[in-house]
Amino acid sequence: MERKKKGKDIKRAYNVSHSYADVARNISQEKWKGPVFETKSQVLPWMANSVVGWMSEDMNFDLLCEELIKGGMSMVKVRFMGDNMVLLTPKEDVLMEDIVKLNKDWFVSVFKDVEPWYEACVADHILVWVRCYGLPIPLWTKECLTKVVGEVALVVPIDDATLSWENLEFARFQVRNLLSCEVGVLKTFRINGQVFNISLVEEEPM
């Protein structure tokens, strides 16, 4: 299975394991200037027997939970990790690796990639809802909103009330962006020969 990471398609075999040292080696060797501390790491048996799945583009967590039941995966507990990542843990005394191998077709159908959990595994992107003010309603299209957002984030779904012009106060859509980036912006654009002051505001999590 494949998943996109940092703009590239990376193929990984399921039995490839990762360690904190492997991840650390990929970090820039420049002298660290931020906070430094040591702390105890707690790795429990159920963590070591879990796998991480990256959901496919047309899959979300609620739909995945439904697919688990349809696919006869009631022995697997699934937990959302953020972005498009979930942690899959067997409920019974079986190896998660064996479940993946025995149900390979099912896992391929719902995940871009599945690999063993490792200590440094964490979502580096976040999904947030954004309100766009100052954009005329004829321009409430994914193409236009994508250009307004720019390279900061990726437009995912657009709110139904925006697509149907039910709420005309602002265009509302969801974006996927790096944890280190902010979507909020106040910027002037020239669109189709006209100048507009566009404001993007991230919604507070509920």
C-alpha positions as CSV (number, residue, x, y, z in Angstrom):
1,M,0.0,0.0,0.0
2,E,1.1,3.6,-0.6
3,R,0.7,6.8,1.2
4,K,1.8,10.3,0.6
5,K,4.3,11.8,2.9
6,K,5.9,15.2,2.4
7,G,4.7,15.4,-1.2
8,K,6.2,12.0,-2.2
9,D,4.8,8.6,-2.7
10,I,6.6,6.2,-0.4
11,K,6.2,2.4,-0.7
12,R,6.7,0.5,2.5
13,A,6.5,-3.2,3.3
14,Y,4.3,-4.1,6.3
15,N,7.1,-5.7,8.2
16,V,9.3,-2.7,8.1
17,S,9.8,-1.5,11.7
18,H,10.7,1.9,12.9
19,S,12.6,3.2,16.0
20,Y,13.0,6.6,17.5
21,A,16.6,6.5,16.3
22,D,15.5,6.0,12.7
23,V,13.2,9.0,12.9
24,A,15.9,11.1,14.7
25,R,18.4,10.4,11.9
26,N,16.0,12.2,9.5
27,I,16.0,15.4,11.6
28,S,18.3,18.2,10.5
29,Q,21.8,17.9,12.0
30,E,21.9,21.6,12.7
31,K,22.5,22.6,16.3
32,W,19.3,22.4,18.3
33,K,18.3,25.7,19.9
34,G,15.0,24.7,21.4
35,P,14.0,23.2,24.8
36,V,15.7,19.9,25.7
37,F,14.7,17.4,28.4
38,E,14.7,13.7,29.1
39,T,11.6,11.8,30.3
40,K,10.4,8.3,30.8
41,S,8.7,6.6,27.8
42,Q,5.8,4.3,28.5
43,V,5.3,1.6,25.9
44,L,2.6,-0.8,26.8
45,P,2.1,-4.3,25.3
46,W,-1.1,-3.2,23.4
47,M,0.8,-0.4,21.8
48,A,3.5,-2.8,20.6
49,N,0.8,-5.0,19.1
50,S,-0.9,-2.2,17.2
51,V,-0.6,-0.9,13.7
52,V,-1.1,2.5,12.2
53,G,-3.3,3.0,9.2
54,W,-3.5,6.0,6.9
55,M,-7.0,6.2,5.5
56,S,-7.6,6.5,1.8
57,E,-8.8,9.9,0.3
58,D,-12.5,9.0,0.3
59,M,-12.4,7.5,3.8
60,N,-13.1,9.2,7.2
61,F,-13.2,7.9,10.7
62,D,-17.0,7.4,11.0
63,L,-17.1,5.6,7.7
64,L,-14.1,3.4,8.7
65,C,-15.9,2.3,11.8
66,E,-18.8,1.2,9.7
67,E,-16.4,-0.6,7.3
68,L,-14.9,-2.5,10.2
69,I,-18.2,-4.0,11.1
70,K,-19.1,-4.8,7.5
71,G,-15.7,-6.4,7.0
72,G,-16.0,-8.6,10.0
73,M,-13.3,-6.8,12.0
74,S,-15.1,-6.7,15.3
75,M,-12.0,-8.1,17.0
76,V,-10.1,-4.8,16.1
77,K,-10.4,-1.6,18.2
78,V,-9.8,1.5,16.2
79,R,-8.7,4.9,17.6
80,F,-8.4,8.2,15.8
81,M,-4.9,9.7,15.9
82,G,-5.5,12.9,14.0
83,D,-5.3,13.9,10.3
84,N,-5.9,10.6,8.3
85,M,-4.3,8.3,10.9
86,V,-5.8,5.6,13.1
87,L,-4.4,3.1,15.5
88,L,-5.7,-0.4,15.2
89,T,-5.4,-2.8,18.1
90,P,-6.7,-6.4,18.4
91,K,-9.2,-6.9,21.2
92,E,-8.4,-10.6,21.6
93,D,-5.2,-12.4,22.2
94,V,-4.0,-12.4,18.6
95,L,-1.3,-10.6,16.7
96,M,-2.4,-7.5,14.7
97,E,0.1,-8.5,12.1
98,D,-1.7,-11.8,11.5
99,I,-5.1,-10.0,11.2
100,V,-3.6,-7.7,8.5
101,K,-2.1,-10.6,6.5
102,L,-5.3,-12.6,6.7
103,N,-7.5,-9.7,5.5
104,K,-5.1,-8.0,3.1
105,D,-7.7,-7.2,0.5
106,W,-9.9,-5.4,3.1
107,F,-7.0,-3.3,4.4
108,V,-6.0,-2.4,0.9
109,S,-9.6,-1.2,0.2
110,V,-9.7,1.3,3.1
111,F,-6.1,2.3,3.8
112,K,-3.4,4.0,1.7
113,D,-0.8,2.3,4.0
114,V,-0.6,0.2,7.1
115,E,2.6,-0.3,9.2
116,P,3.6,-1.3,12.7
117,W,3.2,1.3,15.4
118,Y,6.4,2.9,16.5
119,E,7.2,5.3,19.4
120,A,7.7,8.5,17.3
121,C,4.6,7.9,15.2
122,V,2.4,11.1,15.3
123,A,0.2,13.0,12.9
124,D,2.1,16.0,11.5
125,H,-1.0,17.5,9.8
126,I,-4.3,18.8,11.2
127,L,-7.7,19.1,9.8
128,V,-9.5,22.5,10.6
129,W,-12.6,24.3,9.4
130,V,-12.0,27.7,7.9
131,R,-14.3,30.6,7.2
132,C,-13.5,32.8,4.2
133,Y,-14.8,36.4,4.3
134,G,-14.7,38.9,1.4
135,L,-15.0,36.5,-1.5
136,P,-18.0,37.1,-3.8
137,I,-20.5,34.2,-3.9
138,P,-19.9,33.3,-7.6
139,L,-16.3,32.5,-6.6
140,W,-17.3,29.9,-4.0
141,T,-15.7,27.0,-5.9
142,K,-13.0,24.6,-4.9
143,E,-10.7,25.9,-7.6
144,C,-10.9,29.5,-6.3
145,L,-10.8,28.6,-2.6
146,T,-7.7,26.4,-3.3
147,K,-5.9,29.4,-4.9
148,V,-6.9,31.7,-2.0
149,V,-5.5,29.2,0.6
150,G,-2.4,28.8,-1.6
151,E,0.4,26.4,-0.6
152,V,-0.3,26.8,3.1
153,A,-2.9,24.1,3.2
154,L,-5.0,21.6,1.1
155,V,-8.7,22.2,0.7
156,V,-10.6,19.0,1.6
157,P,-14.4,19.2,1.8
158,I,-16.5,22.3,1.3
159,D,-19.5,22.8,3.6
160,D,-22.8,21.9,2.0
161,A,-24.3,25.3,3.1
162,T,-21.5,27.0,1.1
163,L,-22.0,24.9,-2.0
164,S,-25.7,25.5,-2.0
165,W,-25.4,29.2,-1.0
166,E,-27.6,28.7,2.1
167,N,-25.3,30.8,4.3
168,L,-24.0,33.9,2.4
169,E,-22.1,35.4,5.3
170,F,-18.9,33.5,4.6
171,A,-17.6,30.5,2.6
172,R,-16.8,27.5,4.9
173,F,-14.5,24.7,4.1
174,Q,-12.1,22.3,5.7
175,V,-8.3,22.3,5.1
176,R,-5.4,20.0,5.9
177,N,-2.3,21.8,6.9
178,L,1.0,21.2,8.8
179,L,0.9,21.6,12.5
180,S,3.6,24.3,12.1
181,C,1.5,26.4,9.7
182,E,-1.4,28.8,10.3
183,V,-4.2,29.1,7.8
184,G,-5.5,32.5,9.1
185,V,-4.6,35.3,6.8
186,L,-5.8,38.7,5.7
187,K,-4.7,39.3,2.1
188,T,-5.6,41.3,-1.0
189,F,-6.2,39.4,-4.2
190,R,-6.8,40.5,-7.7
191,I,-9.3,38.0,-9.1
192,N,-10.7,38.2,-12.7
193,G,-9.4,41.9,-12.8
194,Q,-11.1,42.9,-9.5
195,V,-9.4,43.5,-6.2
196,F,-10.8,41.8,-3.0
197,N,-9.7,41.8,0.6
198,I,-9.9,38.2,1.7
199,S,-9.9,37.1,5.3
200,L,-9.4,33.4,6.3
201,V,-10.3,32.6,10.0
202,E,-9.9,29.2,11.6
203,E,-12.9,28.0,13.6
204,E,-12.3,27.1,17.2
205,P,-12.5,23.3,17.9
206,M,-15.8,22.4,19.5
